[in-house]
Amino acid sequence: MAPLPTPPAQPDDAPGAYVGLAAGAAEQRARRQGWTSVRSLPPGAIITMEYQAGRINFEVDDAVVTRCWVG
């Protein structure tokens, strides 16, 4: 059986630090920190739960990040 590939390293970043930031500022900061994919979602959005290395997710309400998680 072939070995499982090693996923790329995640940026050394604290997702909780994005909560309360304006959505645009949060996205700029995430890209500077090295996240390759930044996804902004409205509250209650229906999404697939696949894990994607290098992605940070923002739940945005009234242009402010209210929740943040990786994958």
Backbone as numpy.savetxt, mean C-alpha at the origin, in Angstrom:
# Nx Ny Nz CAx CAy CAz Cx Cy Cz
10.87 -31.22 -7.44 10.03 -30.05 -7.44 10.93 -28.80 -7.44
10.53 -27.81 -8.18 11.29 -26.56 -8.28 11.16 -25.77 -6.98
12.23 -25.07 -6.59 12.15 -24.26 -5.37 11.21 -23.07 -5.57
10.60 -22.64 -4.49 9.74 -21.46 -4.54 10.60 -20.22 -4.70
10.18 -19.29 -5.54 10.97 -18.06 -5.71 10.91 -17.22 -4.45
11.96 -16.49 -4.19 12.01 -15.58 -3.06 11.39 -14.25 -3.48
10.34 -13.81 -2.76 9.73 -12.53 -3.14 10.69 -11.37 -2.89
10.54 -10.28 -3.62 11.40 -9.13 -3.40 11.17 -8.54 -2.01
12.18 -7.91 -1.48 12.07 -7.30 -0.16 11.09 -6.12 -0.20
10.33 -5.99 0.86 9.41 -4.86 0.98 10.21 -3.64 1.46
9.76 -2.43 1.13 10.41 -1.25 1.70 10.30 -1.27 3.23
11.31 -0.76 3.88 11.30 -0.65 5.34 10.48 0.58 5.69
9.19 0.38 5.90 8.25 1.48 6.06 7.15 1.05 7.02
6.57 1.98 7.74 5.49 1.70 8.68 4.15 2.13 8.07
3.30 1.19 7.67 2.02 1.55 7.05 1.17 2.49 7.90
1.22 2.35 9.21 0.41 3.20 10.08 0.77 4.68 9.97
1.97 4.98 9.50 2.40 6.38 9.39 1.65 7.13 8.30
0.97 6.42 7.41 0.25 7.06 6.31 -1.16 7.51 6.71
-1.70 6.91 7.77 -3.05 7.25 8.21 -3.10 8.71 8.65
-4.05 9.44 8.10 -4.20 10.86 8.41 -3.58 11.78 7.39
-2.76 11.24 6.49 -2.16 12.07 5.44 -3.14 12.30 4.29
-2.95 13.40 3.58 -3.71 13.62 2.35 -3.32 12.54 1.36
-4.27 12.08 0.56 -4.03 10.96 -0.35 -2.86 11.23 -1.30
-2.79 12.41 -1.87 -1.69 12.72 -2.79 -0.34 12.70 -2.11
-0.27 13.28 -0.92 0.99 13.29 -0.18 1.39 11.87 0.22
0.41 11.06 0.59 0.70 9.67 0.97 1.26 8.89 -0.22
0.68 9.09 -1.40 1.18 8.38 -2.57 2.61 8.81 -2.91
2.88 10.10 -2.85 4.23 10.59 -3.12 5.23 10.00 -2.13
4.86 9.99 -0.86 5.75 9.44 0.16 6.00 7.95 -0.08
4.94 7.21 -0.41 5.07 5.77 -0.64 6.03 5.49 -1.80
5.92 6.24 -2.86 6.80 6.03 -4.01 8.25 6.38 -3.65
8.45 7.44 -2.87 9.80 7.79 -2.42 10.38 6.69 -1.52
9.53 6.04 -0.74 9.98 4.97 0.15 10.31 3.69 -0.61
9.89 3.59 -1.88 10.25 2.43 -2.68 9.12 1.47 -3.01
7.88 1.82 -2.69 6.75 0.96 -3.07 6.58 1.02 -4.57
6.49 -0.15 -5.21 6.37 -0.19 -6.67 4.93 -0.05 -7.12
3.99 -0.33 -6.23 2.57 -0.22 -6.56 1.85 0.44 -5.40
1.08 1.48 -5.70 0.30 2.20 -4.70 -1.16 2.15 -5.14
-2.02 1.61 -4.27 -3.43 1.46 -4.63 -4.28 2.24 -3.64
-5.11 3.16 -4.15 -6.04 3.94 -3.32 -7.45 3.43 -3.57
-8.16 3.19 -2.50 -9.51 2.61 -2.58 -10.48 3.41 -1.73
-11.74 3.50 -2.16 -12.75 4.14 -1.31 -13.16 3.20 -0.19
-13.72 3.73 0.90 -14.18 2.87 1.99 -15.19 1.83 1.49
-15.03 0.61 1.94 -15.97 -0.45 1.59 -15.82 -1.01 0.19
-14.74 -0.65 -0.51 -14.54 -1.15 -1.87 -14.41 -2.67 -1.86
-14.96 -3.30 -2.87 -14.82 -4.75 -3.01 -13.54 -5.00 -3.81
-12.62 -5.73 -3.20 -11.33 -5.99 -3.84 -10.99 -7.46 -3.71
-10.10 -7.91 -4.58 -9.56 -9.26 -4.42 -8.50 -9.20 -3.33
-8.26 -10.31 -2.68 -7.35 -10.33 -1.55 -6.01 -10.98 -1.88
-5.64 -11.04 -3.16 -4.34 -11.61 -3.49 -3.23 -10.72 -2.95
-2.18 -11.36 -2.48 -1.04 -10.63 -1.95 -0.11 -10.29 -3.10
0.30 -9.04 -3.17 1.24 -8.61 -4.20 2.41 -7.91 -3.52
3.57 -8.52 -3.60 4.77 -7.94 -2.99 5.04 -6.57 -3.60
5.45 -5.63 -2.78 5.78 -4.29 -3.27 4.60 -3.36 -3.41
3.42 -3.80 -2.95 2.22 -2.94 -3.07 1.79 -2.45 -1.69
1.42 -1.18 -1.64 0.82 -0.60 -0.43 -0.58 -0.13 -0.81
-1.52 -0.36 0.07 -2.93 -0.04 -0.17 -3.39 1.05 0.78
-4.13 2.00 0.26 -4.70 3.07 1.07 -6.21 3.02 0.94
-6.91 3.09 2.06 -8.34 3.37 2.03 -8.45 4.87 2.22
-9.12 5.53 1.28 -9.15 7.00 1.27 -10.60 7.48 1.37
-10.85 8.34 2.34 -12.16 8.94 2.54 -11.99 10.45 2.62
-12.71 11.18 1.80 -12.59 12.64 1.74 -11.15 13.08 1.54
-10.43 12.40 0.64 -9.06 12.72 0.25 -8.04 12.52 1.37
-8.39 11.75 2.41 -7.48 11.48 3.52 -7.37 9.97 3.71
-6.16 9.49 3.93 -5.94 8.06 4.17 -6.49 7.71 5.55
-7.42 6.74 5.58 -8.04 6.33 6.85 -7.56 4.93 7.27
-6.96 4.19 6.35 -6.45 2.85 6.64 -5.35 2.54 5.65
-4.36 1.75 6.06 -3.26 1.40 5.17 -2.78 -0.01 5.49
-2.49 -0.79 4.43 -1.94 -2.13 4.61 -1.10 -2.49 3.39
-0.23 -3.48 3.56 0.64 -3.89 2.47 0.11 -5.13 1.80
0.56 -5.34 0.58 0.18 -6.54 -0.17 -0.81 -6.21 -1.19
